[in-house]
């Protein structure tokens, strides 16, 4: 691994290894710099593969599109998008066409906008552009898999989630009252769905204010309600947003304003004001160490009530509009309405629409406010991609003081490389679209390459109306992801498992998840401790297999399992490619026995009904299944595991108490189980 310094980079703390700065030129590609720009060009051969970039649209192989690292509040995750919520500036170039060439990885450590043109403008060229101040890391190795492991070592060990976070979570924007949450639990019980977490979206707050609860509903009895849920072994997971409501008398606002903990305008004195859910809001300056510590310690209000799990949202940061932007729009609309000749033609109408839409997440706004970093002021656009990362770190640092001996579930919407050490991420506001099934398969290995192991998508889709078959197909993927949460938006079709006919199918899928948790948790913890990937494309383990290189809707999970879910509507099965002999495992709801069939290398058509679970055990491997599924994670029976796979094979099962923050004191054990 080599480090090259250009200009005067902002320290992001994304890397944890101290590397000396190289004095020789970068041996890969061509670099041009001036006082405003940095550009790198890298030639590609026709068949070369490019991996990485974490949370982006399109395939595992990133060739053929331009990706912009700019954390964006954009719920339209269609293939024409260039940016999503995260900024993960790491790529691996695998020169598969040239047997003499070796793969290499590049990490462009710049927290502002970075553009990766991966064979879009020119098919056989990568063009990377950013501002001129950055650290560039070059990682060399024999395989893409090896490079990903080296990069993981460079950026540090991934966040460790509590074991209960591997249970099923039910969520929906719109749960408001205590009875709403009670009804969710009651209805899940009625159809026999195991569950460990119920989520609290923004309606639990008092007028969307951070670190408050709805007084009319909870009053001073929030802890009593948390305790009520704890008796049912349910973890409540409240949301915390980045924006703090501007309101006199609101203690969080008053204290932050008094101590100058909010981001400032260019006068470095007045607070930047933008609008999100509470209306006009100010934004904690997470890049100011004191402000970050202050905000994090405000989680105490929740942890004192017994909360041990959180999700951070709106932390790109999202801006519905700013105070300045709204003033300018009002002036424009007044002038537009006053002109009797407008609109003259359709272009005037288009311009009007553009003006209205432009006030959301405006680049002008992002360029207009400042952070106080150490002894310098930095405009937000230069460090934009750090905001969600530093909000996650703010919470994580506080939990070490507030809950020093126990793990806290924490995951975020926005992130930058480095945030993986402090929490997980979910993939944001996806849609109830069939195209978002393969998208999560593409994102999982790319996110793992960048250190994000605790991750998953909103099962069933957040936006739009879900259908029964789509939710089931989402869940057939979600039962394998560390984060398994069904979540949907206000105003969309209700999609909890009990909302559909034949709910026993949903119950079966979630129960199967609880049978898989010993394996999933074991592989997750091994990946954390070994700087490994939990999810990998087939090509990482079979680099010389040309077919495996092009298969992007199958994934390896851990070192024993492969999955090949159905991702198309009205399909009852699919073609599956096996790069080696494997055992197909088929679990049916009506049969306690697990079906096992040995399949040879090559293509196979597999029938895959909506109410079954199929996965494949790799050659000469075996893995554990719980014999009888539990209702909660802490009730899983580890003493009666069923091994599925090849006879005489062994599996090394990692387990611990699932909650201790210090791995040296978490009663960890490795046991050998034989098939």
N, C-alpha and C positions, 0 to 999 in steps of 0.2 A: 504494500500500500504506500502511495506517495501523495504528498500534499504540495499544492502549488498555490501561491498567494498572488492575487491581482488587486492592485489599488489598496484601499484601506477597508477591509471587510468589517461588517458588523458582526460581533460575536453572537452566534445563535445557540451555542452549547449543544448543537446537534450531535457532534462527535465527542466521544469521551477519551479516545486514545490521543496522546500527545505525539504528533509526528513533526519532525523537523521540516522546514520549508525547503523544497528542492530548488536548486539554482539553475539547473539545466532546463532547456525548453521541454514542454510537454511532448512526449514522443508519439502522441496519437493525434492525427488530423492537423488542421491549420487554424491558428488563432489570430484574430485582428482586434486591436483595441484602440480606442481614442478616449477623450475625456468624458464622453457621455455613453459609450457603448462598449460591450464585449461580445464578440461573436466567434463561435467555433464551428468549423466545418469538418465533417468526418465522412470519407467515402464508404459506400456500401457495395457489396456484390449483390447480384440479383436475388440470391436465396438467403442472405444473412437475416438473422432474427434479432429483434430488439425487444427485450423484456423490461418490466419495471413501471415506474411512474405512479405506483400505488393506486389511488382512487381516481380513476379516469373512465371515460367511455371507451367503447370499442373493445377489441379482442385482447388476448394474452400477448400476442405478437403485435407490437404497437406501430408497425410500419403503415404508412399510407395516410397519416393525418397529422395535424398540428395541435399540440397540447400546450395550454398556457397554465403555468403554475401561478394561480391567483385565487385564493380561497373565496369561493363565490356562493352566495345564497341563491341557488337556482334549482327549483324543484323539477325542471324539465330535463330529465336525464336521457335525452335522445341523442342519437349518434352525431348530430351536427354541433353538439356542445364542445367547447374547448376547455372549460374549467368546471370543476365541481368543488366540494367543500374543503378538500385537503390539497396541500401542496407538497408533493413528494418527489424531489428532484433527483431521483436515482434511476439510471438505466444500465442495462447490461447488453452489450453488443456481442452476439455470437456469430462469428464468421464461418458458418457451417460449410460454405462452398469452397473454402481454401483450407485443405488439410494441414498446411504448414502454419496457418495463423491460429492464434489463441484468443479466446474471448477476453473481454475487459469490461470493467464497470466504471461509471462516472457518477460522482455526486457533486452537483453544483450547489454549493452552500451559500445561497443568496436569498434573504427573506423577502425581497421584493419580487416583482414580476419576472418570470423566466419563461421563455418560449422555446419549446422543443418541436421543431419541424422534422418529423421522422419520415423522410422520404415522401413528403407531401408535395412541396414545390418541385423538387427533383427526386425521382424515384430512388436513385442510388446515392443519396446524400442525406446526412443528418446535419441540420443547422440549428445551433443553440444560441440564443441571444438573451442578454440581460444588461443591467447597468454594470459599470466597469469594476465594481468592488465586490470581490467574492473569494472564497476558498474553493479550489477544485481538488477533489480527491480522485486518484486513479487507482483502481484495484485490479490486479492481474491474477490469473489463475488458469487451471487446465480445463475447467468446465464452468458453465453458468451457475450450477449448483454450488460449486466451491466458492465462486465469487460472492454469491449471495450470503454465504456463511461468514466470509471475511468481512463483508460490509456490516453484517449484524454485530460482529465483534467490535468494529470501529465505532458504532453508534450506541453500544451498550445494551444491557439486558432488558428485555421487555417486562412490562407491567405484569404482576401476578394477581389475578382476580381471585376472590374467595370461591370456594367450591359451589356454594349455593347459586352463584351466578351462572352455572351451567344448567340450572333448572329452567323450566318453561316460564316465560313472563307474558302477562296479558296487559295490553295497553290500548288506549284510545283517547284522542283529544276530545274531551267532552265529559269525562267523569268529573263531577263537581262535588257531590255530597257524600257523606259517610255511607248512606244507603246505596249509592251508586257502586261503591267499592264492595260493599257487602253483597250486593246482588251479583256482581261479577264472580265473586268467590262461590256463592251459593249455586249459581248456574253451572260453573265448571265442575263443582262437586256432583251436581245432579247427573251429568253425563260422564262422570268418572274420568276427568282430565287431571293428571298431576299438575301441580303448579307451585312455584316457589316465590314468584314476584308479581306484584300488581303495581302498575306505573301511575304516577300522578303528573299529568300534564298541567299546563298553566292555570287551569281553572281552580286548582286547590288554593291558589294564592289570594291575598287581599288585593284586588284590582291589579293583578299581575306584578306585584312588587316582590322582589327577591327577599328571601328570608322572612316571609310573612305567611300566615295561613288565613283563609277566609274566616273572619270573625263571626259572621252570622252562622256559619256551619260548624266550625270547630271551637270558636271562643277560646277559652283557656284550657280546653280539654284535648288538645292535639296529642299529647303524650298518652293519654288514656286510649285514644283510638289506635295509636301505634302499638300499644301493649295488647289491645284486643286482637289486632292482626297477628301479633307475635304468638299469641296463644294458639292460633291456627297455623303457626309456622310459616307465615307469610311476611316477606320483606316488602315494605312499601318503598318505591323508588321515585322521589320527587325530582322534578326538573328545576334547574337553575339557569336563568338567562343572563346574558352579558350586560344588557342595559339596565341602569338603575333609574327608577322614576324620579323626575324632578318634582318634588313635593315638599313644601315646608312642613316641618313636623315629623317627617319620615326619617327615622334615626339613621338609617344607612346613608341616605342622601345628605343629611345634615353633617354627619361626621366626616364623610368623604370630602364634602365641599370645604369644610373647615380646615382639613389637613392637606388640601390640594392633591387629592389622590385620583382625580379624574383627568382624562386627556384634555389638552388645552388647544385653543385657537393659536394663530400665529403670533399673537401678542404674549403668549406664554403665561397669561394671567386669567383670561376668561375661559370658562368651560365650553368645550364643544358640545352642542346639543343636537341630537338626532332623535327620530321617532322610531320606536318599536312597539311591542304589545302594550306597555303601560301608557303610551303617548310619548310626549317629549321626555327624553332620557339622557343621562350622561353615562360615560363609559370609563370604567376603572382602568387606570394605566398599569396594566399587568407587567409592562417592561420596567416599571419603577419598583425596585425591590420592596420598599416600605409599603407601597400601595398594594402590591401583590400579597404580602403577608397579611395586611389588614383585611383584604377581601376574603382570603382563605379562612381566616379565623371566624368570619361571620357564619360559616357552616355550623358553628357550635350550637346555634339555636336549634338546628335539626338533629345534630348528633346527641344533644342533651335529651331530646325527646325519644331517642332510641333508633333513629334512622341510621342505617349502615350501607346505604346504596344511593347513588345519584347519577343523573345524566345532565351534562352541560350543553346548552343549545344557544343558537343565535350568535355564535362567537366567531364569525368570520372577521369583523362583526357585521351582522346584517343591519342595514339602514333602510327603513321604509322611506324616509326622506329626512332632510336636515332642516333646522330652523331657517337657515339662509336659503336653501333650495326651495322651500315652500314660499318664502317671501318673493323670490324671483318668479316662481310659477304664477303666483297671484297677480303680479304686475303684468306678466305676459298675457294671462287670460283676460285681464281688464282691457288691455290694448286690443286684443283679438276681438273681443265682444264689442268694443267701441267702433271698430272699423266697419261701416255699413256695406262695404264691398266684399268682405270676407265671409265665407271662403270663395275665392274666385274659381278654383278648380280642385280636383282631387288631391293635388300636391299640397295645397294648404291644409287639407284635412289630415293627410299623412304627417305633415309637420306638427300639427296640433297634437296628434297622438304621440309623436316622438317626444315632444316637450313634456307631456304628462308622465310618460313612462320613464323618462330620463332621470327623474328625481329619486328613483329607487336605486340603492347601491351605486350612487354616482361617484365616478372617479374624481370629479371636482371636490366632492366632500372628503374622500379619502386623502386627497392631497392637502386638505385645508386644516387638519388637526395634527397635534404633536404629542410625542411621548418624551418623558424626562428620564433618560437612561444615563445613570451615573452623573457626570457633570455636563452632559450635552443634551440638546434638544434635537429630536429626529422626527421628521415628518412621517406620518403614518404610512404613506404609500411605499416608503423605503423598507418598512418592517411588517407590512400588512399580514404576511403569512405566519407570523409568530403569534398573532393575537390569541387564537384558540389554543395553541400549544401552551402559552404562558398562563392562560386561565386554568387549564388542566393542571399544570404544575403548581399554581397557587393553591388549588384544592388539595392536591396530593401532599404538599408540604404541611398544610394545616392538619391533615388527618394523622400525620406522624406525631403531632402533639395532642390532638383531640382523641384519637383512638390508637395509641402507640403500639399496642400489642396485637391488634386485629387488622385484617385486611378490610378495606372499604371498596365496594364496587364503584368504579368511576369510569364513565366513558363520555366522549365528546362528539360533537358534530364536526367542528373544524380542527385541523391539525397540520403540523409540520413535522418532519423527521426530528426526533428528539422527544416529542410528546409521547411516543410509544413507551417510554420509561415510567410514565406517570399515570397512564390510563389507557383504555381501549377507545375504539371509535365505532359508531354505527355508520352505515353508508348513506344516511340522510333521507330526504323526503322523496323516496322512489314512488313509483306508480303501480297500480294494479294492471300492469301491462305484461303480456307474455314475453316481450323482448327484455324485460328486466330479470327473467330467470337466468338466461345465459350471462347477463351482465354481472351478476353476483359471482358466478363461476370464474369470470375473467378477473374480477377485482380481488378475490380472496388470495390467490398466490402473490399478486403484485403488492398487496398490503403486507403480507407476511415478509416479502423481501425487504420492506421498509421498516420492519420491526413490529408492526401492529398484528398481534396474535389474537387478542380478545376482540373479536369483531363479528359482525353479522348484518343482515339487512332487515327492514321492516317486512315481516312475513305477511303475504297477502297483498302487499303494496300499501303505501301511505295514502297517496292521492288516487282519485278516480274510484269507480265502483268495482268491487271484486266479485268474481263468480266463484261458486263452490269448487269447481274443478281447478281453478287457478290457485285458490288458497291451499288446496291439498297438494298441488305440485310445488308451491312455494315451501310448504312444510316438509316435503320429502327432501328438500335441500337443507332447510333450517334445522332438521334434527341432527345434522352433522356439524353445524357451526357453533363455536363457543357461546356466542350470544344468540339465544333463540327467543325472539319476541314477535308476537303478533301485534301490529300497531297500525292505526288508521286515522284519517283526518276527520274533523268535524264536517258534517254535511255529506259525507260519503256513506255508502251502504255499510251497515253494521256487519262486521266480519269475524266476531268472536266465534269459536267452534260451535257454540250452542245456538247460533243463529241459522244454521243450515239443516236440511233434512239429513237423516242418517248420521247423527253426530257421533255415533260409535266409531266411524272411520277416523275422525279427528282424535278421538280418545286413543285409538290404537296407535296412531303415529306418535303422539306425545309419550305414550307408555314405552314405545320402542326407543325413543330418545333416552328415557331413564334407564333402559337396559344397556344403552351404549355409553353412559357417562363414565364408568370406570376406564374404558379405553380412551375416550376423548380427553378426559382430564389428565390421564397419564401421558398421552402424546403431547398435550399442551404444555405440561410442566417439563417434559423432556426437551421440548423445543425452546422453552424459556431458558433452561439451564445450559443448553448446548449451543445457543445462538443458531438454532435450526429453524426450518420452516415446517409448520404443521400442514399447510396446503401447498402442493406443488403441481405444476403442469407435468404431463407424462414425459416431456422431453428432458426434464431435469434428471430423471433416473434412467432414461433410455436415450441418451444424446445422439446415438448413431442410427436411430430408427426414424426414417423420413416420415412415415405415417404418424408416429407419435408426436412429431414436431408440429403437425398440422391439426391435431385433435385438441379442441379448445373447450369442449363441453363435457369432459371427464377430468377428474382430479384425483391425485393421490392424497390420502389423509394419513399422516403419520407414516410409518414404515411398513405397515401391514395391509392397508386398505386402499381400495379404489372405488369411487362412486361414478355413476353414469346416469344422472337423472333425466327424466322426460321434461323437455322445455317448450314443447309445441302444443297448441290447443287441439283437442280431439284426437290426439295420438294415444294409442293403447300400448305402445312399445317403441323400441328404437334399435338402431344398429349400435353395437358396442365394439370398440377395438381393444383387443388384449395384446399388449406388447410382449407378453410371456404367458405361459399357462397360469391360470388362476382358478380358484373355487368360487363359483357364484353362490351367494347366500341369499335365500329368499325367506322373508318372514311374513306370514299371513295372519290376519286377525282371528281366523277360525281354527287355527292349528297351533298347538303349543310347540310342536316339533319344528326345528329350523331346517328348511330345505337346502341341501348341498349338492351341487353338480360341478364336476371338474370340466373346465372348458380349455381347449387348446389355444395356442397363440393364433391371432388373426381376428377376422370380423365375425360377429354373431348377432343375429336378431334376437332381442330379449323382450318378451311380453312384460309390461310393467304397469299393472293396474294402479288406480289412484289410491287404493286402500291397502297397499302392500309396501314393504321396504326391501330394496335389493341393494346389496353391495358386493364387492369382490375381494377375496383374500388372496394376497400375492403368494407366489410359489414358495413353498417351504416355510410359510408363516402361519401364525395362528393369533387369535385375539379373543379377549374375554367379553362375554355377554352376561348381564344379570339374568338369573333364571326367572324371577318374578319381579316385575317393576314395582317401584315404591311410589308413594304419593308425594314425597318430598325428598330432596337430595340427601338430607341427613338420615333418612330411613333406608337408604340403599343397602342391601345385604351383600357385603363383599365376601362373605364366607361361603356363598353358594353361587359361584361363577361357572358358567358354561363356556368351554373353549370351542371355538369354531375355526376350522381351517385344516391344515395338513396334519396328518397323524404324525406323532413323535416330534412335532415342532414345539418350541418353547416361547413363551412371552414373558418379558420382564415388565411387571406391573409396578408403576410408581403410584404411591398413595401417601397422603398426609392428613392432618386434621382439618385441612381445608380453610382455616381461618387465621392461624398464627402468621403474623407479619414477618417474623424472623424464621427463615427456613431452617436454621440450625436448631430451632426449638419447636418445630411443628410436628414432631413425632413421625417424620417421614420414614417410609420403608420401601424397599424393593423386594418383591416376591416373584419367584419363578413359577409360572403356571404352564403345565404341559397339556397339549391337546390329546 
